[in-house]
Amino acid sequence: MAMAEDSDLEKTEEPTGRRIEQAREKGQVPHSHELGTFLVLVVAAATIWMMGGWFAQRSMAIMQKGFIIESQVMREPGLMLPRLAELSSDALLAFSPLLGVILVAAVLPPFFLNAWVFSSKALVPDLNRLNPLTGFGRMFSWSSLMELAKALLKAVLVGGVAVLLIWKERDEIFGLLGEPLEAGLAHMGHLVAFSFLMLVAALVLIVAADVPFQLWQYFNKLKMTKEEVKQEMKEMMGDPHVKGRIRSLQMQAARKRMMAAVPTANVVVTNPTHYAVALAYQAGMSAPKVVAKGAGAIALKIREIAGENAVPILEAPPLARALYKHTEIDAEIPSALYNAVAEVLAYIYQLANWRQAGGVYPVPPRDLPVPPELVPEAA
């Protein structure tokens, strides 16, 4: 008995949708610092790689403009501050594309992890974080060890890639000393941008390991005990709104299945507009069965689907009302209505033969033998 109780207290169950939603309301979502860092760096590296020449030209133009000292500025020191503001504005404008893409890249990581959420509860101070014992425990937790391992791996990986790049490009690096100033600066910018891009690309291995780990760790923290799952189910099933929603979904699903069965019917018997009942009969069946029925808007929808699928529609108000009142979906018709439905099916078979071979148009059945006690009052 004690072992069973212990197993109920172990968090072995996957978190339910409600548990995940409650965590999101508190601002608890999966996040990966490595993914954010990687996206920012790779976007910055790609932008510099593609627009490096333009950035270099704009930077040189700003530097040339800054080194030109006008005589009026020298005579009036008060003009130096507006001059500095103008140069700063030019620099900000020149590098605004880079700043813009970095800003977008910094916002993107939550979208990749489905973690974009705004929660006011996350802004409430958590005094538990000020507890030194809790902080000491976090220092030696499994998560902290993983962060240490990632930091060491990044250092080794980035350092190794940097050494390989320097060794591979050593001839070009030393060749910069013999190039003209402008050509050397452009060549150096190209080398720096390429090296930066390669270093950032090396981080994809860290991201590929960190994102699955962060997702696993997040959902592992939200795991529930069997008792918590049972309690949650009791709370949800006891909520009248949840019950109503479940019933609504069940009715919608049943209605979709019913409408999908209308094209398989042999005939749709109508009131003509208030009721519609779709009947199907095939060889081997003991009796015709009802595949769809409805009143009001549902009846109109059944008629519409029947018309789209060339299913014959027969107006027989007493029979339609009797079928609607005394039958269920996917159930056989009552034996008291066999004769009436047999006449309807005979007419349908005659109609099918007329459509194929022509001849005399069959006369729709009238005064069907429907027992009066089965016919409810007309709507």
C-alpha positions as CSV (number, residue, x, y, z in Angstrom):
1,M,0.0,0.0,0.0
2,A,2.8,2.4,0.9
3,M,4.6,1.6,-2.4
4,A,1.4,2.5,-4.3
5,E,1.1,5.8,-2.5
6,D,4.8,6.6,-3.2
7,S,4.2,5.9,-6.9
8,D,1.3,8.2,-7.0
9,L,3.5,11.0,-5.6
10,E,6.3,10.5,-8.2
11,K,6.1,12.9,-11.1
12,T,5.9,10.3,-13.9
13,E,3.0,11.7,-16.0
14,E,3.4,14.1,-18.9
15,P,2.0,17.6,-18.3
16,T,-1.5,18.2,-19.4
17,G,-2.5,21.0,-21.7
18,R,-4.0,22.9,-18.7
19,R,-0.8,22.5,-16.7
20,I,1.2,23.9,-19.6
21,E,-1.2,26.8,-20.1
22,Q,-1.0,27.6,-16.3
23,A,2.8,27.7,-16.6
24,R,2.6,30.0,-19.6
25,E,0.2,32.4,-17.6
26,K,3.0,32.6,-15.0
27,G,5.6,33.4,-17.6
28,Q,7.2,30.0,-17.4
29,V,8.1,29.1,-21.0
30,P,11.0,27.2,-22.6
31,H,13.9,29.5,-23.6
32,S,17.4,28.9,-25.0
33,H,20.0,31.6,-24.5
34,E,22.2,29.8,-27.1
35,L,19.5,30.0,-29.7
36,G,19.1,33.8,-29.1
37,T,22.8,34.4,-29.2
38,F,23.2,32.3,-32.3
39,L,20.4,34.1,-34.2
40,V,21.7,37.6,-33.3
41,L,25.3,36.7,-34.3
42,V,24.5,34.8,-37.5
43,V,22.2,37.6,-38.7
44,A,24.8,40.2,-37.8
45,A,27.5,38.2,-39.6
46,A,25.4,37.7,-42.7
47,T,24.5,41.4,-42.8
48,I,28.1,42.4,-42.5
49,W,29.1,39.9,-45.1
50,M,26.6,41.2,-47.6
51,M,26.8,44.9,-46.8
52,G,30.4,45.1,-45.5
53,G,31.5,47.2,-48.5
54,W,28.7,49.7,-48.0
55,F,29.4,50.0,-44.2
56,A,33.1,50.5,-45.0
57,Q,32.4,53.3,-47.5
58,R,30.0,55.0,-45.1
59,S,32.4,54.7,-42.3
60,M,35.3,56.3,-44.3
61,A,33.0,59.1,-45.5
62,I,32.0,59.8,-41.9
63,M,35.7,59.8,-40.8
64,Q,36.7,62.1,-43.6
65,K,33.9,64.4,-42.7
66,G,34.9,64.3,-39.1
67,F,38.6,65.2,-39.8
68,I,37.7,68.2,-41.9
69,I,37.7,71.1,-39.5
70,E,36.1,74.3,-40.8
71,S,37.5,77.6,-39.8
72,Q,34.1,78.8,-38.5
73,V,33.9,75.8,-36.2
74,M,37.4,76.7,-34.9
75,R,36.4,80.3,-34.2
76,E,33.1,79.3,-32.5
77,P,33.5,76.3,-30.1
78,G,29.7,76.3,-29.5
79,L,29.4,74.8,-33.0
80,M,31.4,71.7,-32.1
81,L,28.6,70.0,-30.2
82,P,26.1,70.3,-33.1
83,R,28.9,69.0,-35.4
84,L,29.4,66.0,-33.1
85,A,25.6,65.4,-33.1
86,E,25.6,65.5,-36.9
87,L,28.4,62.9,-37.2
88,S,26.7,60.7,-34.6
89,S,23.5,60.9,-36.5
90,D,25.3,60.0,-39.8
91,A,26.9,57.0,-38.1
92,L,23.6,55.8,-36.6
93,L,21.9,56.1,-40.0
94,A,24.7,54.3,-41.7
95,F,24.5,51.3,-39.3
96,S,20.7,51.3,-38.9
97,P,20.2,48.3,-41.2
98,L,22.6,46.3,-39.0
99,L,20.9,47.4,-35.8
100,G,17.4,46.7,-37.3
101,V,18.2,43.1,-38.3
102,I,19.8,42.5,-34.9
103,L,16.7,43.8,-33.2
104,V,14.5,41.5,-35.3
105,A,16.8,38.5,-34.6
106,A,16.7,39.2,-30.8
107,V,12.9,39.0,-30.9
108,L,12.6,35.8,-33.0
109,P,13.8,33.0,-30.6
110,P,10.5,32.7,-28.6
111,F,8.6,32.1,-31.9
112,F,10.9,29.2,-32.7
113,L,10.1,27.6,-29.3
114,N,6.4,28.6,-29.2
115,A,7.3,30.6,-26.2
116,W,6.0,34.0,-27.1
117,V,3.8,35.1,-24.2
118,F,3.2,38.2,-22.1
119,S,2.4,37.6,-18.4
120,S,2.1,40.2,-15.7
121,K,2.7,37.5,-13.1
122,A,6.3,37.2,-14.3
123,L,6.9,40.8,-13.3
124,V,6.0,40.0,-9.6
125,P,9.3,39.8,-7.5
126,D,10.1,36.3,-6.4
127,L,11.6,36.5,-2.8
128,N,12.6,32.9,-3.0
129,R,15.4,33.9,-5.4
130,L,16.9,35.9,-2.5
131,N,17.2,32.9,-0.3
132,P,21.0,32.0,-0.1
133,L,20.3,28.3,0.4
134,T,18.2,28.2,-2.7
135,G,20.8,30.1,-4.7
136,F,23.5,27.7,-3.4
137,G,21.4,24.8,-4.5
138,R,21.0,26.3,-8.0
139,M,24.8,26.6,-8.3
140,F,25.3,22.9,-8.0
141,S,22.1,21.8,-9.9
142,W,22.0,19.7,-13.0
143,S,21.1,22.8,-15.0
144,S,24.2,24.7,-13.8
145,L,26.4,21.7,-14.7
146,M,24.9,21.7,-18.2
147,E,25.6,25.5,-18.5
148,L,29.2,24.9,-17.4
149,A,29.5,22.1,-19.9
150,K,28.1,24.3,-22.7
151,A,30.5,27.1,-21.8
152,L,33.5,24.8,-22.0
153,L,32.3,23.3,-25.2
154,K,31.7,26.7,-26.7
155,A,35.2,27.8,-25.7
156,V,36.8,24.7,-27.2
157,L,34.7,24.8,-30.3
158,V,35.1,28.5,-31.1
159,G,38.8,28.5,-30.1
160,G,39.4,25.5,-32.4
161,V,37.6,27.0,-35.3
162,A,39.5,30.3,-34.8
163,V,42.9,28.5,-34.8
164,L,41.9,26.6,-38.0
165,L,40.8,29.9,-39.7
166,I,44.0,31.7,-38.8
167,W,46.1,28.8,-39.9
168,K,44.2,28.5,-43.2
169,E,44.3,32.3,-44.0
170,R,47.8,32.9,-42.6
171,D,49.2,33.7,-46.1
172,E,46.4,36.3,-46.8
173,I,46.8,37.8,-43.3
174,F,50.6,38.4,-43.8
175,G,49.9,39.6,-47.3
176,L,47.9,42.5,-46.0
177,L,51.2,44.2,-45.0
178,G,52.2,44.6,-48.6
179,E,48.8,45.9,-50.0
180,P,47.8,49.5,-50.5
181,L,45.9,51.1,-47.6
182,E,42.4,51.1,-49.2
183,A,42.8,47.7,-50.8
184,G,44.2,46.3,-47.6
185,L,41.4,47.7,-45.5
186,A,38.8,46.2,-47.9
187,H,40.6,42.8,-47.9
188,M,40.9,42.9,-44.1
189,G,37.2,43.6,-43.8
190,H,36.4,40.7,-46.0
191,L,38.6,38.4,-43.9
192,V,37.1,39.6,-40.7
193,A,33.5,39.2,-41.9
194,F,34.2,35.7,-43.3
195,S,36.0,34.6,-40.1
196,F,33.1,36.0,-38.0
197,L,30.6,34.1,-40.1
198,M,32.5,30.8,-39.8
199,L,32.8,31.2,-36.0
200,V,29.1,31.9,-35.6
201,A,28.3,28.9,-37.9
202,A,30.3,26.7,-35.6
203,L,27.8,27.5,-32.8
204,V,25.1,25.7,-34.6
205,L,26.3,22.5,-32.9
206,I,25.8,24.1,-29.5
207,V,22.3,25.3,-30.5
208,A,21.4,21.8,-31.9
209,A,22.2,20.3,-28.5
210,D,20.8,23.1,-26.3
211,V,17.3,23.5,-27.8
212,P,16.2,19.9,-27.3
213,F,17.7,19.9,-23.8
214,Q,15.9,23.1,-22.9
215,L,12.6,21.7,-24.2
216,W,13.1,18.4,-22.3
217,Q,14.1,20.2,-19.1
218,Y,11.0,22.5,-19.4
219,F,8.5,19.7,-19.9
220,N,10.3,17.5,-17.3
221,K,9.8,20.3,-14.7
222,L,6.1,20.4,-15.5
223,K,5.6,16.6,-15.1
224,M,2.8,15.7,-12.8
225,T,2.0,13.0,-10.3
226,K,-0.8,10.6,-11.0
227,E,-2.7,12.2,-8.1
228,E,-2.3,15.6,-9.7
229,V,-3.7,14.3,-13.0
230,K,-6.7,12.8,-11.2
231,Q,-7.4,16.0,-9.3
232,E,-7.1,18.1,-12.4
233,M,-9.6,15.8,-14.3
234,K,-12.0,16.1,-11.4
235,E,-11.8,19.9,-11.4
236,M,-12.2,20.1,-15.2
237,M,-15.1,17.6,-15.4
238,G,-16.8,19.5,-12.5
239,D,-16.7,22.8,-14.4
240,P,-20.0,23.4,-16.2
241,H,-18.3,25.5,-18.9
242,V,-16.0,22.6,-19.6
243,K,-18.8,20.2,-19.7
244,G,-20.7,22.4,-22.1
245,R,-17.7,22.8,-24.3
246,I,-17.2,19.0,-24.4
247,R,-20.8,18.5,-25.3
248,S,-20.6,21.1,-28.0
249,L,-17.5,19.5,-29.5
250,Q,-19.1,16.1,-29.4
251,M,-22.2,17.4,-31.2
252,Q,-20.1,19.2,-33.8
253,A,-18.1,16.0,-34.5
254,A,-21.3,13.9,-34.7
255,R,-22.9,16.4,-37.0
256,K,-19.8,16.4,-39.3
257,R,-20.0,12.5,-39.5
258,M,-23.7,12.7,-40.2
259,M,-23.3,15.2,-43.0
260,A,-20.5,13.1,-44.5
261,A,-22.9,10.2,-44.7
262,V,-25.6,12.0,-46.7
263,P,-24.0,11.3,-50.1
264,T,-24.2,7.6,-49.4
265,A,-28.0,7.8,-48.9
266,N,-30.5,6.4,-51.5
267,V,-33.1,9.1,-50.8
268,V,-33.8,12.1,-48.5
269,V,-37.4,12.3,-47.3
270,T,-38.5,15.9,-46.4
271,N,-41.4,17.6,-44.7
272,P,-40.6,19.6,-47.1
273,T,-38.5,22.1,-45.3
274,H,-38.9,21.6,-41.5
275,Y,-37.5,18.0,-41.4
276,A,-35.2,15.9,-43.6
277,V,-34.3,12.3,-43.1
278,A,-31.7,10.5,-45.3
279,L,-32.2,6.8,-45.8
280,A,-29.8,4.1,-47.1
281,Y,-30.5,0.6,-48.1
282,Q,-28.1,-2.0,-49.7
283,A,-28.4,-5.7,-50.5
284,G,-27.8,-7.7,-47.5
285,M,-29.2,-5.2,-45.0
286,S,-32.1,-6.5,-42.9
287,A,-33.9,-3.1,-43.2
288,P,-33.2,0.5,-44.4
289,K,-31.4,2.6,-41.9
290,V,-31.2,6.4,-41.2
291,V,-27.8,7.9,-42.0
292,A,-28.8,11.5,-41.3
293,K,-31.7,13.5,-40.0
294,G,-32.3,17.0,-38.8
295,A,-34.8,19.9,-38.4
296,G,-34.6,23.5,-39.4
297,A,-31.2,24.7,-40.6
298,I,-29.8,21.1,-40.3
299,A,-32.6,19.9,-42.6
300,L,-31.8,22.5,-45.1
301,K,-28.1,21.5,-45.0
302,I,-29.0,17.9,-45.6
303,R,-31.1,18.9,-48.6
304,E,-28.2,21.0,-49.9
305,I,-25.7,18.2,-49.6
306,A,-28.1,15.8,-51.2
307,G,-28.6,18.1,-54.1
308,E,-24.9,18.5,-54.6
309,N,-24.4,14.7,-54.7
310,A,-27.5,13.9,-56.9
311,V,-29.3,12.1,-54.0
312,P,-33.1,12.1,-54.8
313,I,-35.3,14.2,-52.5
314,L,-38.9,13.2,-51.9
315,E,-41.5,15.3,-50.2
316,A,-43.5,13.1,-47.9
317,P,-44.4,15.1,-44.8
318,P,-46.1,12.4,-42.6
319,L,-43.3,9.9,-43.3
320,A,-40.6,12.5,-42.7
321,R,-42.1,13.5,-39.4
322,A,-42.5,9.8,-38.3
323,L,-38.9,9.0,-39.3
324,Y,-37.5,12.0,-37.5
325,K,-39.5,11.3,-34.3
326,H,-39.0,7.5,-34.0
327,T,-35.5,6.8,-35.4
328,E,-31.9,7.3,-34.4
329,I,-28.8,7.9,-36.6
330,D,-27.3,4.7,-38.0
331,A,-30.3,2.7,-36.7
332,E,-32.9,0.7,-38.7
333,I,-36.3,2.2,-39.3
334,P,-39.2,0.8,-37.2
335,S,-41.0,-2.2,-38.6
336,A,-44.3,-0.2,-38.7
337,L,-42.7,2.0,-41.5
338,Y,-41.4,-0.8,-43.7
339,N,-44.3,-0.6,-46.2
340,A,-44.1,3.1,-46.6
341,V,-40.3,3.1,-47.0
342,A,-40.5,0.2,-49.4
343,E,-42.8,2.2,-51.7
344,V,-40.3,5.1,-51.5
345,L,-37.3,2.9,-52.4
346,A,-39.3,1.3,-55.2
347,Y,-39.9,4.8,-56.6
348,I,-36.2,5.6,-56.3
349,Y,-35.2,2.5,-58.2
350,Q,-37.8,3.3,-60.9
351,L,-36.3,6.8,-61.1
352,A,-32.8,5.5,-61.5
353,N,-33.9,3.2,-64.3
354,W,-35.7,6.1,-66.0
355,R,-32.5,8.2,-65.9
356,Q,-30.6,5.4,-67.5
357,A,-33.1,4.0,-70.1
358,G,-35.7,6.7,-70.4
359,G,-39.4,5.9,-71.0
360,V,-42.3,7.0,-68.8
361,Y,-41.4,9.2,-65.9
362,P,-42.3,7.3,-62.6
363,V,-45.0,8.8,-60.5
364,P,-43.9,9.8,-57.0
365,P,-45.8,7.8,-54.3
366,R,-48.7,9.5,-52.6
367,D,-50.7,8.6,-49.5
368,L,-47.9,6.4,-48.0
369,P,-49.1,3.9,-45.4
370,V,-47.8,5.6,-42.3
371,P,-49.5,4.6,-39.1
372,P,-51.3,7.8,-37.7
373,E,-50.0,7.1,-34.2
374,L,-46.4,7.5,-35.4
375,V,-47.0,10.9,-37.0
376,P,-46.4,13.8,-34.6
377,E,-48.2,17.1,-35.0
378,A,-47.0,19.1,-38.0
379,A,-44.4,21.8,-37.1
